[in-house]
Amino acid sequence: MRSSLRKLTLIAFVFLLVGAVWAAPAYKDGAYRATVAENGLGTVSVLVTVKGGAIAAVELPDGKGDIDMEDSALAEYIVALKAAPVFMEVDAVSGATASCNLLKAAIAAALEAAH
């Protein structure tokens, strides 16, 4: 019985470990910039800093561009994106879906060079 419990515990641990590694892509450390012009969403430039394989900072070097969000909501959304294991899965801010999608598209474009 104990042997079976140990095996199940080990299997569960392996699945958790594999899931965590799979869900959180590791990026090369550095700073990556991209400007995205999405049809229907607008244009924005981002500078994404990666440290330790994860997003450490997201800046808008040319201002908010076509992102139509209050500064405080945008700042909170960027914090959520940085904290998420998979930033593309972070829900949009209510009433600002297009702006959130534009920001995520720009971050994704910047991180293409970080793989």
N, C-alpha and C positions, 0 to 999 in steps of 0.2 A: 504494500500500500504506500509506504513512504517513497519507495523507488518511483512509483507512478506519479506521485505528487511532485517529486523533484523534476521528473521529465517534463511534466506539464508546465511547471514554473519556468524551466529552462526554455521551453518552446515559446511560451508567452513572452519572455524577455527578449528572445531573438526576434520575434515578430515586432515588438515595440521598437527595438533598436533599428531594424531594417526600415520600418515605417518612418521613423524620425529622420533617418539618413535620406530616404527616398523623397520625403515631403519637402525638405529644406535644401534647395540646391546651393552648392558652395560656389562662390564667385571668387575670381582672382582679386586680390587687394589692389586698390588704385582708385583713381577718380575718372569717371566716365561721363561724357556730355553727349546730349542728343537734343535735336529740335524736331518736333513732330508736328505735322500738319495733317490732322485727320479730317476727312471729308465729313462735314456736318458737325464736327466737334470743335474745330478751331485749331489754334497753334499755341505751342508752349515749348520752352527750352528748360531742360533740367541738367543739373550736375549731381551725379550720384557718387558718393564715396563709399567704398567697400573696405571694411577692416575685419580681419578674422574670418573671411569668407561670407560675411553677412552685410546687409545694408546698414551703414553707420550714419549716413546723412543724406538728405535730399534737399537740394537748394534750387531756387528759381533765379538763375543769374541775370536774366533779362526781365525780371518782374513776372507777374502772374499771367501774362499773355492773355489768352481767351478763357482762363479759368475764372468762372463766375461764382466765387465763394467768399464769404467773409473771412478776414485774415485769421481769426481765432479758430473757425471751423477748419480752414485749410491746415493750420498748424497741428490741430488735433488729428486730422486725417493722416498727415505725414507721419506723426508719431505712431499711429496704428499700422501704417504700411511698414515702417521700420521694425516694429515688434512682431509682426506676423511671420510665421514660418514660410508661408507662400503669399507674397504681397498681392498677387493677382486675385486671391480669394477674399480679400477684405471687402466688406459690403460698402456700397456708396453711401455718402451722406444724403439723407432725405432732401429732395429738392435740388440736388446737385449731381445727379447721376452722370450727365454728359461731362461735367468738369472732372469728376472722379475718374471716369473712363479715359479721358484725355491725359490726365496725370499718369495713370497706370501705363498707358501706351507709351508715353515718353520715357518712363522709368524702364520699361521692358526694352525699348530701343537702345537706351544707354547701356543696359546690362548685356546686350548681345556681345559686346566686345570683352565682357568679363568672364566668359565661359572658357 
